Amino acid sequence: MQEFTDRQIEIMEAATNRISKYGIQNLTIKTLAEDIGLSEPALYRHFKSKNEILLSVLEYFKMEMKSRIQSIQFKEDDSYAERLRLIFNSQLQTFTDKPAIVSVIFAESIFHFDENLSNKVAEIMDLMQNYVLENVKNGQKNGQYSKVIGASTLTTIIIGGMRMTVLKWKLSGHKSNLMKDGKSVLNGILKMTEK
C-alpha cells in the first residue's frame, strides 16, 4: 500500500479542487504550484508530473474507499439490501462531502489516452463492482434477492443506476440532493429485486 506525505496529500487535494472548478485541461504544474504557494521546482520534488499527481489522486481515493467500506459495521441481522444501502450511503456521503473527487473519477473519457490512468479508474470501478457482486450473490444464495436476473447483470444495473445518479448530480453543479436521489434509485432497484 502506497503511503503519501502530508504535502503530497495537500497537492492532490489542490489538484482535485482545480479540476472540479476549471476542468482537467486547466490543471498544470504551474497553476497548481500557484494555488498552493509553492515554486514549480518545489512541487516537482513531490511529484514528477501532472499524470503522477492524477494517478496518486485516484490511488488515494481507492485506498480510502476500500478502508471506508471495509470498516462499515454491519449488524448480524442486517439484510443484504440493508448492507448494500450502507455501502452506497458511505460512497454517496463521500461524494457529497468531497464533490471535487467526482470530477477526477468521472474524467475517464480524458484518461483513455493514458493507459495508467484508465487502469486506475478501472481498479476503482472493479473494487466497487466486487463489493456489490458479493452482496448480490450472497443475497440470492440466502433467498433475499430474486434470481430472475443473474448476479453480474443485477450488479451492472445497480452500479449503472448509481453512476447515472452521481453523473446527473455532477452535471447539475451539485444542486440536486445526491443522498436522496441515490437512495431513491437504489430502493427502486431493490424493490424489483427483493423477495
Short mmCIF file of the C-alpha atoms (twelve columns), coordinates in Angstrom:
data_MODEL
# 
_entry.id   MODEL 
# 
loop_
_atom_site.group_PDB 
_atom_site.id 
_atom_site.type_symbol 
_atom_site.label_atom_id 
_atom_site.label_alt_id 
_atom_site.label_comp_id 
_atom_site.label_asym_id 
_atom_site.label_seq_id 
_atom_site.Cartn_x 
_atom_site.Cartn_y 
_atom_site.Cartn_z 
_atom_site.pdbx_PDB_model_num 
ATOM 1   C CA . MET A 1   0.000   0.000   0.000   1 
ATOM 2   C CA . GLN A 2   1.273   3.394   -1.032  1 
ATOM 3   C CA . GLU A 3   1.993   5.965   1.642   1 
ATOM 4   C CA . PHE A 4   1.559   9.669   0.935   1 
ATOM 5   C CA . THR A 5   3.182   12.571  2.787   1 
ATOM 6   C CA . ASP A 6   1.045   15.407  4.171   1 
ATOM 7   C CA . ARG A 7   2.444   17.691  1.470   1 
ATOM 8   C CA . GLN A 8   1.559   15.189  -1.276  1 
ATOM 9   C CA . ILE A 9   -1.987  14.953  0.092   1 
ATOM 10  C CA . GLU A 10  -2.213  18.766  0.116   1 
ATOM 11  C CA . ILE A 11  -1.059  18.850  -3.530  1 
ATOM 12  C CA . MET A 12  -3.531  16.101  -4.535  1 
ATOM 13  C CA . GLU A 13  -6.421  17.935  -2.843  1 
ATOM 14  C CA . ALA A 14  -5.462  21.191  -4.563  1 
ATOM 15  C CA . ALA A 15  -5.285  19.356  -7.915  1 
ATOM 16  C CA . THR A 16  -8.703  17.781  -7.324  1 
ATOM 17  C CA . ASN A 17  -10.222 21.172  -6.444  1 
ATOM 18  C CA . ARG A 18  -8.679  22.809  -9.517  1 
ATOM 19  C CA . ILE A 19  -10.088 20.077  -11.779 1 
ATOM 20  C CA . SER A 20  -13.504 20.473  -10.190 1 
ATOM 21  C CA . LYS A 21  -13.513 24.265  -10.653 1 
ATOM 22  C CA . TYR A 22  -11.782 24.699  -14.013 1 
ATOM 23  C CA . GLY A 23  -11.710 21.295  -15.711 1 
ATOM 24  C CA . ILE A 24  -8.878  18.849  -16.120 1 
ATOM 25  C CA . GLN A 25  -7.406  20.747  -19.081 1 
ATOM 26  C CA . ASN A 26  -6.608  23.636  -16.729 1 
ATOM 27  C CA . LEU A 27  -4.521  21.503  -14.399 1 
ATOM 28  C CA . THR A 28  -0.866  22.314  -14.954 1 
ATOM 29  C CA . ILE A 29  2.111   22.132  -12.644 1 
ATOM 30  C CA . LYS A 30  2.420   25.938  -12.954 1 
ATOM 31  C CA . THR A 31  -1.204  26.679  -11.924 1 
ATOM 32  C CA . LEU A 32  -1.102  24.039  -9.205  1 
ATOM 33  C CA . ALA A 33  2.114   25.456  -7.741  1 
ATOM 34  C CA . GLU A 34  0.470   28.910  -7.688  1 
ATOM 35  C CA . ASP A 35  -2.659  27.511  -5.992  1 
ATOM 36  C CA . ILE A 36  -0.674  26.223  -3.020  1 
ATOM 37  C CA . GLY A 37  2.080   28.830  -2.939  1 
ATOM 38  C CA . LEU A 38  4.940   26.555  -3.988  1 
ATOM 39  C CA . SER A 39  7.514   27.067  -6.696  1 
ATOM 40  C CA . GLU A 40  7.329   24.649  -9.624  1 
ATOM 41  C CA . PRO A 41  10.683  23.031  -8.688  1 
ATOM 42  C CA . ALA A 42  9.395   22.525  -5.122  1 
ATOM 43  C CA . LEU A 43  6.264   20.821  -6.448  1 
ATOM 44  C CA . TYR A 44  8.379   18.581  -8.694  1 
ATOM 45  C CA . ARG A 45  10.143  17.297  -5.571  1 
ATOM 46  C CA . HIS A 46  6.834   15.710  -4.542  1 
ATOM 47  C CA . PHE A 47  5.536   14.559  -7.940  1 
ATOM 48  C CA . LYS A 48  7.381   14.063  -11.231 1 
ATOM 49  C CA . SER A 49  4.454   15.043  -13.457 1 
ATOM 50  C CA . LYS A 50  0.802   16.014  -13.736 1 
ATOM 51  C CA . ASN A 51  -0.019  12.381  -14.566 1 
ATOM 52  C CA . GLU A 52  1.712   11.182  -11.420 1 
ATOM 53  C CA . ILE A 53  -0.480  13.573  -9.431  1 
ATOM 54  C CA . LEU A 54  -3.630  12.266  -11.140 1 
ATOM 55  C CA . LEU A 55  -2.582  8.647   -10.577 1 
ATOM 56  C CA . SER A 56  -1.928  9.424   -6.923  1 
ATOM 57  C CA . VAL A 57  -5.327  11.137  -6.516  1 
ATOM 58  C CA . LEU A 58  -7.023  8.025   -7.902  1 
ATOM 59  C CA . GLU A 59  -4.905  5.651   -5.793  1 
ATOM 60  C CA . TYR A 60  -5.559  7.715   -2.653  1 
ATOM 61  C CA . PHE A 61  -9.317  7.625   -3.306  1 
ATOM 62  C CA . LYS A 62  -9.200  3.865   -3.962  1 
ATOM 63  C CA . MET A 63  -7.322  3.224   -0.677  1 
ATOM 64  C CA . GLU A 64  -9.715  5.489   1.233   1 
ATOM 65  C CA . MET A 65  -12.776 3.851   -0.331  1 
ATOM 66  C CA . LYS A 66  -11.554 0.339   0.421   1 
ATOM 67  C CA . SER A 67  -10.800 1.083   4.062   1 
ATOM 68  C CA . ARG A 68  -14.049 3.063   4.496   1 
ATOM 69  C CA . ILE A 69  -16.250 0.290   3.078   1 
ATOM 70  C CA . GLN A 70  -14.389 -2.461  4.936   1 
ATOM 71  C CA . SER A 71  -14.888 -0.583  8.215   1 
ATOM 72  C CA . ILE A 72  -18.705 -0.417  7.868   1 
ATOM 73  C CA . GLN A 73  -20.160 -2.166  10.891  1 
ATOM 74  C CA . PHE A 74  -22.861 -4.497  9.583   1 
ATOM 75  C CA . LYS A 75  -25.180 -5.933  12.196  1 
ATOM 76  C CA . GLU A 76  -25.661 -9.693  12.157  1 
ATOM 77  C CA . ASP A 77  -29.372 -9.338  11.347  1 
ATOM 78  C CA . ASP A 78  -28.904 -6.703  8.588   1 
ATOM 79  C CA . SER A 79  -30.455 -7.899  5.339   1 
ATOM 80  C CA . TYR A 80  -28.267 -7.871  2.235   1 
ATOM 81  C CA . ALA A 81  -30.353 -4.968  0.932   1 
ATOM 82  C CA . GLU A 82  -29.609 -3.025  4.121   1 
ATOM 83  C CA . ARG A 83  -25.895 -3.784  3.773   1 
ATOM 84  C CA . LEU A 84  -25.972 -2.536  0.190   1 
ATOM 85  C CA . ARG A 85  -27.693 0.665   1.333   1 
ATOM 86  C CA . LEU A 86  -24.940 1.212   3.919   1 
ATOM 87  C CA . ILE A 87  -22.209 0.735   1.290   1 
ATOM 88  C CA . PHE A 88  -23.815 3.218   -1.109  1 
ATOM 89  C CA . ASN A 89  -24.658 5.681   1.684   1 
ATOM 90  C CA . SER A 90  -20.973 5.702   2.567   1 
ATOM 91  C CA . GLN A 91  -19.983 6.284   -1.065  1 
ATOM 92  C CA . LEU A 92  -22.598 8.994   -1.719  1 
ATOM 93  C CA . GLN A 93  -21.752 10.759  1.545   1 
ATOM 94  C CA . THR A 94  -18.088 10.875  0.500   1 
ATOM 95  C CA . PHE A 95  -19.046 12.380  -2.874  1 
ATOM 96  C CA . THR A 96  -21.321 14.907  -1.141  1 
ATOM 97  C CA . ASP A 97  -18.540 15.878  1.297   1 
ATOM 98  C CA . LYS A 98  -15.843 15.990  -1.408  1 
ATOM 99  C CA . PRO A 99  -17.607 16.688  -4.723  1 
ATOM 100 C CA . ALA A 100 -14.320 17.514  -6.442  1 
ATOM 101 C CA . ILE A 101 -13.262 13.843  -6.399  1 
ATOM 102 C CA . VAL A 102 -16.195 13.002  -8.690  1 
ATOM 103 C CA . SER A 103 -14.675 15.299  -11.350 1 
ATOM 104 C CA . VAL A 104 -11.488 13.231  -11.298 1 
ATOM 105 C CA . ILE A 105 -13.136 9.791   -11.239 1 
ATOM 106 C CA . PHE A 106 -15.589 10.788  -13.969 1 
ATOM 107 C CA . ALA A 107 -12.823 12.168  -16.198 1 
ATOM 108 C CA . GLU A 108 -12.219 8.691   -17.592 1 
ATOM 109 C CA . SER A 109 -13.092 9.847   -21.124 1 
ATOM 110 C CA . ILE A 110 -9.978  12.031  -20.982 1 
ATOM 111 C CA . PHE A 111 -7.927  9.269   -19.373 1 
ATOM 112 C CA . HIS A 112 -8.377  6.850   -22.277 1 
ATOM 113 C CA . PHE A 113 -5.287  8.470   -23.810 1 
ATOM 114 C CA . ASP A 114 -3.260  7.294   -20.833 1 
ATOM 115 C CA . GLU A 115 -3.287  3.589   -20.039 1 
ATOM 116 C CA . ASN A 116 -2.118  4.013   -16.429 1 
ATOM 117 C CA . LEU A 117 -4.914  6.470   -15.610 1 
ATOM 118 C CA . SER A 118 -7.515  4.317   -17.403 1 
ATOM 119 C CA . ASN A 119 -6.339  1.276   -15.464 1 
ATOM 120 C CA . LYS A 120 -6.537  3.129   -12.139 1 
ATOM 121 C CA . VAL A 121 -10.138 4.241   -12.815 1 
ATOM 122 C CA . ALA A 122 -10.936 0.643   -13.826 1 
ATOM 123 C CA . GLU A 123 -9.480  -0.576  -10.497 1 
ATOM 124 C CA . ILE A 124 -11.803 1.771   -8.576  1 
ATOM 125 C CA . MET A 125 -14.798 0.590   -10.603 1 
ATOM 126 C CA . ASP A 126 -13.796 -3.061  -10.155 1 
ATOM 127 C CA . LEU A 127 -13.462 -2.594  -6.395  1 
ATOM 128 C CA . MET A 128 -16.997 -1.214  -6.122  1 
ATOM 129 C CA . GLN A 129 -18.300 -3.860  -8.515  1 
ATOM 130 C CA . ASN A 130 -16.787 -6.612  -6.363  1 
ATOM 131 C CA . TYR A 131 -18.497 -5.298  -3.204  1 
ATOM 132 C CA . VAL A 132 -21.860 -5.138  -4.980  1 
ATOM 133 C CA . LEU A 133 -21.441 -8.506  -6.741  1 
ATOM 134 C CA . GLU A 134 -20.564 -10.239 -3.471  1 
ATOM 135 C CA . ASN A 135 -23.627 -8.687  -1.841  1 
ATOM 136 C CA . VAL A 136 -25.918 -9.735  -4.706  1 
ATOM 137 C CA . LYS A 137 -24.557 -13.317 -4.836  1 
ATOM 138 C CA . ASN A 138 -24.990 -13.743 -1.071  1 
ATOM 139 C CA . GLY A 139 -28.453 -12.166 -1.165  1 
ATOM 140 C CA . GLN A 140 -29.522 -14.543 -3.931  1 
ATOM 141 C CA . LYS A 141 -27.973 -17.549 -2.195  1 
ATOM 142 C CA . ASN A 142 -29.818 -16.696 1.044   1 
ATOM 143 C CA . GLY A 143 -33.116 -16.168 -0.781  1 
ATOM 144 C CA . GLN A 144 -33.304 -12.426 -0.033  1 
ATOM 145 C CA . TYR A 145 -32.944 -11.404 -3.692  1 
ATOM 146 C CA . SER A 146 -34.748 -12.872 -6.677  1 
ATOM 147 C CA . LYS A 147 -32.697 -14.994 -9.066  1 
ATOM 148 C CA . VAL A 148 -34.674 -13.879 -12.131 1 
ATOM 149 C CA . ILE A 149 -31.707 -11.683 -13.132 1 
ATOM 150 C CA . GLY A 150 -28.183 -13.107 -12.887 1 
ATOM 151 C CA . ALA A 151 -25.885 -11.687 -10.198 1 
ATOM 152 C CA . SER A 152 -23.478 -9.970  -12.578 1 
ATOM 153 C CA . THR A 153 -26.299 -8.395  -14.641 1 
ATOM 154 C CA . LEU A 154 -28.015 -7.160  -11.484 1 
ATOM 155 C CA . THR A 155 -24.685 -5.741  -10.274 1 
ATOM 156 C CA . THR A 156 -24.340 -3.833  -13.567 1 
ATOM 157 C CA . ILE A 157 -27.898 -2.467  -13.201 1 
ATOM 158 C CA . ILE A 158 -27.246 -1.300  -9.621  1 
ATOM 159 C CA . ILE A 159 -23.883 0.297   -10.382 1 
ATOM 160 C CA . GLY A 160 -25.170 1.799   -13.644 1 
ATOM 161 C CA . GLY A 161 -28.153 3.348   -11.870 1 
ATOM 162 C CA . MET A 162 -25.981 4.784   -9.122  1 
ATOM 163 C CA . ARG A 163 -23.371 6.027   -11.584 1 
ATOM 164 C CA . MET A 164 -26.060 7.823   -13.602 1 
ATOM 165 C CA . THR A 165 -27.386 9.425   -10.407 1 
ATOM 166 C CA . VAL A 166 -23.897 10.697  -9.495  1 
ATOM 167 C CA . LEU A 167 -23.326 11.970  -13.047 1 
ATOM 168 C CA . LYS A 168 -26.648 13.863  -13.053 1 
ATOM 169 C CA . TRP A 169 -25.702 15.405  -9.694  1 
ATOM 170 C CA . LYS A 170 -22.288 16.416  -11.063 1 
ATOM 171 C CA . LEU A 171 -23.820 17.934  -14.207 1 
ATOM 172 C CA . SER A 172 -26.367 19.868  -12.108 1 
ATOM 173 C CA . GLY A 173 -23.444 21.598  -10.407 1 
ATOM 174 C CA . HIS A 174 -24.148 19.565  -7.249  1 
ATOM 175 C CA . LYS A 175 -27.544 21.282  -6.883  1 
ATOM 176 C CA . SER A 176 -29.617 18.095  -6.661  1 
ATOM 177 C CA . ASN A 177 -29.683 16.055  -3.460  1 
ATOM 178 C CA . LEU A 178 -27.301 13.179  -4.163  1 
ATOM 179 C CA . MET A 179 -28.080 11.281  -0.945  1 
ATOM 180 C CA . LYS A 180 -31.853 11.459  -1.544  1 
ATOM 181 C CA . ASP A 181 -31.669 10.654  -5.269  1 
ATOM 182 C CA . GLY A 182 -29.187 7.823   -4.740  1 
ATOM 183 C CA . LYS A 183 -31.348 6.299   -2.003  1 
ATOM 184 C CA . SER A 184 -34.398 6.542   -4.240  1 
ATOM 185 C CA . VAL A 185 -32.682 4.828   -7.211  1 
ATOM 186 C CA . LEU A 186 -31.228 2.060   -5.041  1 
ATOM 187 C CA . ASN A 187 -34.541 1.486   -3.264  1 
ATOM 188 C CA . GLY A 188 -36.316 1.263   -6.639  1 
ATOM 189 C CA . ILE A 189 -33.875 -1.368  -7.888  1 
ATOM 190 C CA . LEU A 190 -34.064 -3.285  -4.592  1 
ATOM 191 C CA . LYS A 191 -37.881 -3.224  -4.703  1 
ATOM 192 C CA . MET A 192 -37.707 -5.095  -8.005  1 
ATOM 193 C CA . THR A 193 -35.062 -7.451  -6.633  1 
ATOM 194 C CA . GLU A 194 -36.007 -8.303  -3.061  1 
ATOM 195 C CA . LYS A 195 -38.216 -11.318 -2.409  1 
# 
